[in-house]
Amino acid sequence: MDAVSPLVPLLHHCTDRREPIFHDDLDRQRFLETLGEACAKTAWQVHASCLMPNHFHLVVETPRANLVAGMKWFLGTYTSRFNRRHKLFGYRAAGSDFTIWK
């Protein structure tokens, strides 16, 4: 996916979770803070987001072709923080899809 033109806005839809990826507002806040860190590292521009109890939607513009590497860092970092806070194990955001919008 990183070979896609970097100026094409991309929709990231993460789903396939039966259990919540957010337990409360602090989880949602930490998710958005971690997303902000990912944007600072990757130069992404988030145009829209929607946080649902067990998945999320993002419309992300990637000025550099780094969506896969950035998502790996972002989801891994959020998962670590979530699991540490709730004393859990495992991957919270499984089943990632990328859809190209033109």
C-alpha distances in whole Angstrom, upper triangle without the diagonal:
4,5,6,9,10,13,12,13,10,12,12,14,15,18,20,22,26,27,27,24,27,31,32,32,32,28,27,28,27,23,23,25,22,19,22,21,17,18,20,18,15,17,15,17,18,19,20,20,22,23,25,27,24,21,19,18,16,15,14,13,11,14,12,8,9,7,7,10,12,11,13,15,16,16,18,21,21,22,24,26,27,28,30,32,32,33,30,28,25,21,22,18,17,15,12,10,8,10,9,13,15
4,5,8,8,12,11,13,11,13,13,16,17,20,23,25,28,29,28,26,28,32,33,32,31,29,27,28,26,23,23,24,21,19,20,20,16,16,18,16,12,14,13,16,17,19,21,21,23,24,26,28,26,22,21,19,17,16,13,12,10,11,9,5,6,6,6,8,10,11,12,14,15,17,18,20,21,22,24,26,27,28,30,32,33,33,31,29,26,22,23,20,19,18,14,13,11,12,12,15,16
4,6,8,11,11,13,12,15,16,19,20,23,25,28,31,32,32,29,31,35,36,36,35,32,31,31,30,27,26,27,25,22,23,23,19,19,21,19,15,16,16,18,20,21,23,24,26,27,29,31,29,26,24,22,19,18,16,14,11,12,10,6,9,9,10,12,14,15,16,18,19,20,22,24,25,26,28,30,31,32,34,36,36,37,35,32,29,26,26,23,22,21,17,16,13,14,12,15,15
4,6,9,8,10,9,13,14,17,19,22,24,27,30,32,31,28,30,34,35,34,34,31,29,30,29,26,25,26,24,21,22,23,19,18,20,19,15,16,14,16,17,18,20,21,24,25,27,30,28,24,22,19,17,15,13,11,10,11,10,7,9,9,11,13,14,15,17,19,19,20,22,24,25,26,28,30,31,32,34,36,36,38,35,33,30,26,26,23,22,20,17,14,11,11,9,11,11
4,6,6,9,10,14,15,19,21,25,27,29,33,34,33,30,32,36,36,35,35,33,30,31,30,27,26,27,25,22,22,23,19,18,20,19,15,15,14,15,17,17,20,22,24,27,29,32,30,26,24,21,18,15,13,10,9,9,8,7,10,11,13,15,16,17,19,21,21,22,25,26,27,28,30,32,32,34,36,37,38,40,38,36,33,29,29,25,25,23,20,17,14,13,10,11,11
4,6,8,9,13,14,18,20,24,27,29,32,33,31,29,30,34,34,33,32,30,28,28,27,24,23,23,22,19,19,19,16,14,16,15,12,11,10,12,14,15,18,19,23,25,27,30,28,25,22,19,16,14,11,8,5,5,5,5,8,9,12,13,13,15,17,18,18,20,23,23,24,26,28,29,30,32,34,35,36,37,36,34,31,28,27,24,24,23,19,17,14,14,11,12,12
4,6,9,13,15,19,21,25,28,30,33,34,32,29,31,34,34,33,33,31,28,28,28,25,23,24,23,19,19,20,18,15,17,17,13,12,10,11,13,13,16,19,22,24,27,30,29,25,22,19,16,13,10,7,6,5,8,8,11,12,15,16,16,17,20,21,20,22,25,25,26,28,30,31,31,34,36,36,38,39,37,36,33,30,29,25,26,25,21,19,15,14,11,11,10
4,6,10,13,16,19,22,25,27,31,32,30,28,29,33,33,31,32,30,27,27,27,24,22,24,23,19,20,21,18,16,19,19,15,14,12,11,13,12,15,17,20,22,25,28,27,23,20,17,14,11,9,7,7,8,10,10,12,11,14,17,16,16,19,21,20,21,24,25,25,27,30,30,31,33,35,35,37,38,36,35,32,28,27,24,24,22,18,16,12,11,7,7,6
4,7,10,13,16,19,23,25,28,29,27,25,26,29,29,28,28,26,23,24,24,21,19,21,20,16,17,19,16,14,17,18,14,13,10,9,9,9,11,13,16,19,21,25,24,20,17,13,10,7,6,4,7,9,11,11,12,11,14,16,15,15,18,19,18,19,22,23,23,25,27,28,28,30,32,33,34,36,34,33,30,26,25,21,22,20,17,14,11,9,7,6,7
4,6,10,13,16,19,21,25,26,24,22,23,27,27,26,27,24,22,23,23,19,18,20,19,15,17,18,15,14,17,17,14,14,10,10,10,10,11,12,15,17,19,22,21,17,14,11,8,6,5,6,7,11,12,11,11,9,11,14,13,12,15,17,16,16,20,21,20,22,25,25,25,28,30,30,31,33,31,29,27,23,21,18,18,16,13,10,7,6,5,6,8
4,6,10,13,16,18,21,22,21,19,20,24,25,24,25,22,19,21,21,17,16,19,18,14,17,19,16,15,18,19,16,16,12,12,10,10,9,10,11,14,15,18,17,13,11,7,6,4,6,8,10,14,15,14,14,10,12,15,14,12,15,17,15,15,19,20,19,20,23,24,23,26,28,28,29,31,28,27,25,21,19,15,16,14,11,9,6,5,6,7,10
4,6,10,13,15,18,19,18,16,17,21,22,22,22,19,17,19,18,15,15,17,16,12,15,17,14,14,18,17,15,16,12,13,10,12,10,10,11,12,14,16,14,11,8,6,5,6,7,10,11,15,16,14,13,9,10,13,12,9,12,14,12,12,15,17,15,17,20,21,20,22,25,25,25,27,25,24,21,17,15,12,12,11,7,6,5,6,9,10,14
4,6,10,12,15,16,15,14,16,19,21,20,21,18,16,19,19,15,15,18,17,14,17,19,16,17,20,20,18,19,16,16,13,14,12,10,10,10,11,13,11,8,6,5,7,9,11,14,15,19,19,18,16,13,13,16,14,11,14,16,14,12,16,17,16,16,20,20,19,21,24,24,24,26,23,22,19,16,14,10,11,9,6,5,6,8,11,12,16
4,7,9,12,13,12,10,13,17,18,19,20,16,15,18,17,13,15,18,16,14,17,18,16,17,21,20,19,20,17,18,15,16,14,12,11,10,10,12,9,6,6,7,9,12,13,16,17,21,21,19,17,14,13,15,14,10,12,15,12,10,13,15,13,13,17,18,16,18,21,21,21,22,20,19,16,12,10,7,7,6,5,6,8,11,14,16,20
4,6,9,10,10,10,13,16,18,19,20,17,16,19,19,15,17,20,18,17,21,22,19,21,24,24,23,24,21,21,18,19,17,14,12,11,10,10,7,5,7,9,12,15,16,20,21,25,25,23,21,17,16,19,18,14,15,17,15,12,15,17,15,14,18,19,17,18,21,22,20,22,19,18,15,12,10,7,7,6,6,8,11,13,17,18,22
4,6,9,11,11,14,17,20,21,22,19,18,22,21,18,20,23,21,20,24,25,22,24,27,27,26,27,24,25,22,23,21,18,16,14,12,12,8,8,11,13,16,18,20,23,24,28,28,26,23,20,18,21,20,16,17,19,18,14,16,19,17,15,19,20,18,18,22,22,20,22,18,17,14,12,10,8,7,5,8,10,14,16,19,21,25
4,5,7,8,11,13,16,19,19,16,16,20,19,16,19,21,20,19,23,24,22,24,27,27,26,28,25,25,23,24,21,18,15,13,11,9,6,7,10,13,16,20,21,25,25,29,29,27,25,21,20,21,21,17,17,19,17,14,15,18,15,13,17,18,15,15,19,19,17,18,15,14,12,10,8,7,7,8,10,13,16,18,22,24,28
4,7,9,12,13,16,19,20,17,17,21,21,18,21,24,22,22,26,27,25,27,30,30,29,31,28,29,26,27,24,20,17,15,12,10,7,9,13,16,19,23,24,28,29,33,33,31,28,25,23,25,24,20,21,22,20,17,18,20,18,15,19,19,16,16,20,20,17,18,15,15,13,12,10,10,10,11,14,16,20,22,25,27,31
4,7,9,10,13,16,17,14,15,18,18,16,19,22,20,21,24,25,24,26,29,29,29,31,28,28,25,27,23,20,17,14,11,8,6,9,13,16,19,23,25,28,29,33,33,31,28,25,24,25,24,20,20,21,19,16,17,18,16,13,16,17,13,13,17,16,13,15,12,13,12,11,8,10,11,13,15,18,21,23,27,28,32
4,5,6,10,12,14,10,11,15,15,13,16,18,17,18,21,22,22,24,26,27,27,28,26,26,23,24,21,17,14,11,9,5,4,8,11,14,17,21,23,26,27,31,31,30,27,24,23,24,22,19,19,20,17,14,16,17,13,12,15,15,11,12,15,14,12,14,12,13,13,12,8,9,12,14,15,18,21,23,26,27,31
4,7,9,11,12,8,9,12,11,9,13,15,14,14,18,19,18,20,23,23,23,25,22,23,20,21,19,15,13,9,8,6,5,7,9,13,15,19,20,23,24,28,28,27,24,21,20,21,19,16,16,16,14,11,13,13,10,9,12,11,8,10,13,12,11,14,11,12,11,10,6,7,10,13,13,16,19,21,24,25,29
4,6,8,8,5,6,10,10,8,11,14,13,14,17,18,18,20,23,23,24,25,23,23,20,21,18,15,12,9,8,6,7,9,10,14,16,19,21,24,25,29,29,29,26,23,22,23,21,18,18,18,15,13,15,14,11,10,13,12,8,11,13,11,10,14,13,14,14,13,9,10,14,16,16,19,21,23,26,27,30
4,7,8,6,8,11,11,11,14,16,16,17,20,21,22,24,26,26,27,29,26,26,23,25,22,18,15,12,11,8,9,12,14,17,19,23,24,28,29,32,33,32,29,26,26,26,24,21,22,21,18,16,17,17,13,13,15,13,9,11,13,11,9,13,12,15,15,15,12,14,17,19,20,23,25,27,30,31,34
4,5,5,7,9,10,11,13,15,16,17,19,20,21,23,25,26,27,28,26,25,22,24,21,17,15,12,11,9,12,14,14,18,19,23,24,28,29,32,33,33,30,27,27,27,25,22,23,22,19,18,19,18,14,15,16,14,11,14,15,12,11,15,15,18,19,18,15,16,19,22,22,25,26,28,31,31,34
4,5,5,6,9,10,11,12,14,15,16,18,20,21,23,24,25,26,24,23,20,21,19,15,14,11,12,11,14,15,14,17,18,21,22,26,27,30,31,32,29,26,27,27,24,22,23,22,19,18,20,18,14,16,17,14,12,15,16,13,14,17,18,20,21,20,16,17,21,23,23,25,26,28,30,30,33
4,5,5,6,8,10,10,12,14,15,16,18,20,21,22,24,25,23,23,20,22,20,17,16,13,14,13,15,16,16,18,19,22,23,26,27,30,30,31,28,26,26,26,23,21,22,20,17,17,18,15,12,14,15,11,10,13,13,10,12,15,16,19,20,19,16,17,21,23,23,25,26,29,31,31,34
4,5,5,6,9,10,10,12,14,15,16,18,20,21,22,23,21,21,19,21,19,15,14,11,12,10,12,13,13,16,17,20,21,24,25,28,28,28,25,23,23,23,20,18,19,17,14,13,15,13,9,10,12,9,7,10,12,9,10,13,14,16,16,15,12,13,17,20,19,22,23,26,28,29,32
4,5,5,6,9,10,10,12,14,15,16,18,20,21,21,19,19,16,17,15,12,11,8,10,9,11,11,10,13,14,17,18,21,23,26,26,27,24,21,22,22,19,17,18,17,14,13,15,14,10,12,14,12,10,14,15,13,14,17,17,18,18,16,13,13,17,19,18,20,21,23,25,26,29
4,5,5,6,9,10,11,12,14,15,17,19,20,20,19,18,16,17,16,13,13,11,13,13,15,15,13,15,15,18,18,21,23,25,26,27,24,22,23,22,19,18,19,18,14,14,16,14,11,14,15,12,11,15,15,13,15,18,19,20,20,19,16,16,20,22,21,23,23,25,27,27,30
4,5,5,6,8,10,10,12,14,15,16,18,19,18,18,16,19,17,14,14,12,14,14,15,15,14,16,16,19,18,21,22,24,25,25,22,20,21,20,17,16,17,15,11,12,13,10,8,10,11,8,8,12,12,11,13,16,16,18,18,16,14,14,18,21,19,22,23,25,27,27,30
4,5,5,6,9,10,10,12,14,15,16,17,15,16,13,16,14,11,12,9,12,12,13,12,10,12,12,15,15,18,19,22,22,23,19,17,18,17,14,13,14,13,9,9,11,9,6,9,11,9,9,12,14,12,14,17,16,17,17,14,12,11,15,17,16,18,19,21,23,24,27
4,5,5,6,9,10,10,12,14,15,15,13,13,11,13,12,10,11,9,13,14,15,13,11,12,11,14,13,16,17,20,21,22,19,17,18,18,14,13,16,14,10,11,14,12,9,13,14,12,12,16,17,16,18,20,20,21,20,18,15,14,18,19,17,19,19,21,22,23,25
4,5,5,6,9,10,11,13,14,15,14,14,13,16,15,13,14,13,16,17,18,17,15,16,14,16,15,18,18,20,21,22,19,18,19,18,14,14,16,13,10,12,14,11,9,13,14,11,12,16,16,15,17,20,20,21,21,19,17,16,20,22,20,22,22,24,25,25,28
4,5,5,6,9,10,11,12,14,13,14,13,16,16,14,15,14,16,17,17,15,14,15,13,16,14,17,17,19,19,20,17,15,16,15,11,11,12,10,7,9,10,7,6,10,11,9,11,14,14,14,17,19,18,19,18,16,14,14,17,19,17,19,19,22,23,24,27
4,5,5,6,9,10,10,11,10,10,9,12,12,10,13,12,15,17,17,14,12,12,10,12,11,13,13,16,16,17,14,13,14,13,10,9,12,10,6,9,11,10,8,12,14,12,13,17,18,17,19,22,21,21,20,17,15,13,17,18,15,17,16,19,20,20,23
4,5,5,6,9,10,10,9,10,9,12,13,12,15,15,18,20,20,18,15,15,12,14,12,14,14,15,16,18,15,14,16,15,12,12,14,12,9,12,14,12,11,15,16,15,16,19,20,19,22,24,24,24,23,20,19,17,20,22,19,20,19,21,22,22,24
4,5,5,6,9,10,10,12,12,16,16,15,18,17,20,22,22,19,17,17,15,16,14,15,14,16,16,17,14,14,15,14,10,12,13,10,8,12,13,10,10,14,14,13,15,18,18,18,21,23,23,23,22,19,18,17,20,22,19,21,20,22,23,24,26
4,5,5,6,8,8,10,10,14,15,14,17,17,20,21,20,18,16,15,13,14,11,13,11,13,13,14,11,10,12,10,7,8,10,7,6,9,11,9,10,13,14,14,16,19,19,20,22,24,23,22,21,18,17,15,18,19,16,18,17,19,20,21,23
4,5,5,5,5,7,8,12,13,13,16,17,20,22,22,19,16,15,12,12,9,10,9,11,11,13,11,10,13,12,8,10,13,11,9,13,15,13,13,17,18,17,19,22,23,23,25,27,26,26,24,21,20,18,20,21,18,19,17,19,19,19,21
4,6,6,7,9,11,15,17,17,20,20,24,25,25,23,20,19,16,16,13,13,12,12,12,15,13,13,15,14,10,13,15,12,11,15,16,14,15,19,19,18,20,23,23,24,26,28,28,27,26,23,22,21,23,24,21,22,20,22,22,23,24
4,6,8,11,13,17,19,18,21,22,25,26,25,23,20,20,17,17,14,14,11,12,11,13,10,11,13,11,8,11,12,10,10,14,14,13,15,18,18,18,20,22,23,24,26,27,27,26,25,22,22,20,22,23,20,21,20,22,22,23,24
4,5,9,11,15,17,17,20,21,24,26,25,22,19,18,15,15,11,10,8,8,7,9,7,8,11,9,6,10,12,10,10,14,15,14,16,19,19,20,22,24,25,26,28,29,28,27,25,22,22,20,21,22,18,19,17,19,18,19,21
4,7,10,13,15,17,20,21,25,27,26,23,20,18,15,14,10,9,7,7,7,10,9,10,13,12,10,13,15,14,13,16,18,17,18,21,22,22,24,27,27,28,30,32,31,30,28,25,24,22,24,24,20,20,18,19,18,19,20
4,6,10,12,13,17,18,21,24,23,20,17,15,11,10,6,6,5,6,8,10,9,8,12,12,9,11,14,13,12,15,17,16,17,20,21,21,22,25,26,27,29,30,29,28,26,23,22,19,21,21,18,17,15,16,15,15,17
4,6,9,11,15,17,20,23,23,20,16,14,10,8,6,5,7,8,11,13,12,11,15,15,12,13,17,16,14,17,19,19,18,21,23,23,24,27,28,28,29,32,31,30,28,25,23,21,23,22,19,18,16,16,15,15,16
4,6,7,11,13,17,20,20,17,13,11,7,6,4,6,9,11,14,15,14,12,15,16,13,13,16,16,13,15,19,18,17,20,22,21,22,25,26,26,27,30,29,28,27,23,21,18,21,20,17,17,14,15,15,14,16
4,7,11,14,17,20,21,17,14,11,8,5,6,7,11,13,16,17,17,15,18,19,16,16,20,20,17,18,22,21,20,23,25,24,24,28,29,28,30,32,31,31,29,26,23,20,23,22,19,18,15,15,14,13,14
4,7,10,13,17,18,14,11,8,6,5,7,10,13,16,19,19,19,16,19,20,17,16,20,20,17,17,21,21,19,21,24,23,22,26,28,27,27,30,29,29,27,24,21,18,21,20,17,16,15,14,15,13,16
4,7,10,13,14,11,7,5,4,6,9,12,15,18,20,20,19,16,18,19,16,15,18,18,15,15,19,18,16,18,21,20,19,22,24,23,24,27,26,26,24,21,18,15,18,18,15,15,14,15,16,15,18
4,6,10,11,9,6,5,7,9,12,16,18,21,23,23,22,18,20,22,19,16,19,20,16,16,19,19,16,18,21,20,18,21,24,22,23,26,24,25,23,20,17,14,17,17,15,15,15,16,18,17,20
4,7,8,7,5,7,9,12,14,18,20,23,25,24,22,19,20,21,19,16,18,19,15,14,17,17,14,15,18,17,15,18,20,19,19,22,21,21,20,17,14,12,15,16,14,16,16,17,20,20,23
4,6,5,5,8,11,15,17,21,23,26,28,27,25,21,22,23,21,18,20,21,17,15,18,19,15,16,19,18,16,18,21,19,19,22,20,21,19,17,13,12,14,15,15,16,17,18,21,21,25
4,6,8,11,14,18,20,24,26,29,30,29,27,23,23,25,22,19,21,21,18,16,18,18,15,15,18,17,14,16,19,17,16,19,17,18,17,15,12,11,14,15,16,17,20,21,24,25,28
4,7,11,14,18,19,23,25,28,29,27,25,21,21,22,21,17,18,19,17,14,16,17,14,13,17,16,13,15,18,17,16,18,16,16,14,12,9,8,10,11,12,15,17,19,22,23,27
4,7,10,14,16,20,21,25,25,24,22,18,18,20,18,14,16,17,14,12,15,16,13,13,17,17,14,16,19,19,18,20,18,18,15,13,9,7,9,10,10,11,14,15,19,20,23
4,7,10,12,16,18,22,22,22,20,16,16,18,16,13,15,16,13,11,15,16,13,14,17,17,15,18,20,20,19,22,20,20,18,15,12,9,11,11,10,11,12,14,16,17,21
4,7,10,13,15,19,20,20,18,14,16,18,15,13,16,17,14,13,17,18,15,16,20,20,18,21,24,23,23,26,23,23,21,17,15,12,13,13,10,10,10,11,13,13,17
4,6,10,12,15,17,17,15,12,14,16,13,11,15,16,12,13,16,17,15,17,20,20,19,22,24,24,24,27,25,25,22,19,16,13,15,14,11,11,10,11,12,12,15
4,7,10,13,15,15,15,12,14,16,14,13,16,17,15,15,19,20,18,20,23,23,23,25,28,27,28,30,29,28,26,22,20,17,18,17,14,12,10,10,10,9,12
4,6,10,11,12,11,9,12,14,11,11,15,15,13,14,18,18,17,20,22,22,22,25,27,27,28,30,29,28,26,22,20,17,19,18,14,13,10,11,10,10,12
4,6,9,10,10,9,13,14,12,13,16,17,15,17,20,20,20,23,25,25,25,28,30,30,31,33,32,31,29,25,23,20,22,21,17,15,12,12,10,10,11
4,5,6,7,7,10,11,10,11,14,15,14,16,19,19,20,22,24,24,25,28,29,30,32,33,32,30,28,24,23,20,21,21,17,16,12,13,11,12,13
4,7,8,10,13,14,12,14,17,17,17,20,22,22,22,25,27,27,28,31,32,33,35,36,35,33,31,28,27,24,25,24,20,19,16,16,14,14,15
4,6,8,11,11,10,13,15,15,16,19,20,20,22,24,25,26,28,30,31,32,34,35,34,32,30,26,26,23,24,23,20,19,16,17,15,16,16
4,6,8,9,10,12,14,15,15,18,19,20,21,23,25,26,27,29,31,32,34,34,33,31,28,25,25,22,22,21,17,16,13,15,13,15,16
4,6,6,6,8,10,11,12,14,15,16,18,20,21,22,24,26,27,28,30,31,29,27,25,21,22,19,19,19,15,15,13,15,14,16,18
4,6,5,6,8,10,10,12,14,15,16,18,20,21,22,24,25,27,28,29,27,25,22,19,19,16,16,15,12,11,9,11,11,14,16
4,5,5,6,9,10,10,12,14,15,16,18,20,21,22,24,26,27,27,25,23,20,16,17,14,14,13,10,11,9,12,13,16,18
4,6,5,6,9,10,11,12,14,15,17,18,20,21,23,24,26,26,24,22,20,17,17,15,15,16,13,14,13,16,17,19,21
4,5,5,6,9,10,10,12,14,15,17,18,20,21,23,24,25,23,22,20,16,16,14,15,16,13,14,13,16,16,18,21
4,5,5,6,8,10,10,12,14,15,16,18,19,21,22,23,21,19,17,13,13,10,12,12,9,11,10,14,15,17,20
4,6,6,6,8,10,11,12,14,15,16,18,20,21,21,19,17,15,12,12,10,11,12,10,12,13,16,18,21,23
4,6,5,6,8,10,11,12,14,15,16,18,20,20,19,17,15,13,13,12,14,15,13,16,16,19,20,23,25
4,6,5,6,8,10,11,12,14,15,17,18,19,18,17,15,12,12,10,13,14,12,14,15,18,19,21,24
4,5,5,6,9,10,10,12,14,15,16,17,15,14,12,9,8,7,9,11,10,13,14,17,19,22,25
4,6,5,6,9,10,10,12,14,15,16,14,12,10,8,9,9,10,13,12,16,17,20,22,25,28
4,5,5,6,9,10,11,12,14,15,14,13,12,10,11,11,13,16,15,18,19,22,24,26,29
4,5,5,6,8,10,11,12,14,13,13,12,10,8,9,12,15,14,17,18,22,24,25,29
4,5,5,6,8,10,10,11,10,9,8,6,6,7,10,14,14,17,19,22,25,27,30
4,6,5,6,9,10,10,9,9,9,8,9,11,13,17,17,21,22,26,28,30,33
4,6,5,6,9,10,10,11,12,11,11,13,16,19,19,22,23,27,29,30,34
4,6,5,6,8,8,9,10,10,8,11,14,17,18,21,23,26,28,30,33
4,5,5,5,5,6,8,9,8,12,14,18,19,22,24,28,30,32,36
4,6,5,7,8,11,12,12,15,18,21,22,25,27,31,33,35,38
4,6,8,11,13,14,13,16,19,22,23,26,28,31,34,35,38
4,5,9,12,13,12,15,18,21,22,26,28,31,34,35,39
4,7,10,13,13,16,18,22,23,27,30,33,36,37,41
4,7,10,10,13,15,19,20,24,27,30,33,35,39
4,7,9,12,13,17,19,22,25,28,32,34,37
4,6,9,10,13,15,19,22,25,28,31,34
4,6,6,10,11,15,18,21,25,27,31
4,6,10,11,14,17,20,23,26,29
4,7,7,11,13,17,20,22,25
4,6,9,13,16,19,22,25
4,7,10,13,17,19,23
4,7,10,13,16,20
4,7,10,13,16
4,7,10,13
4,6,10
4,6
4
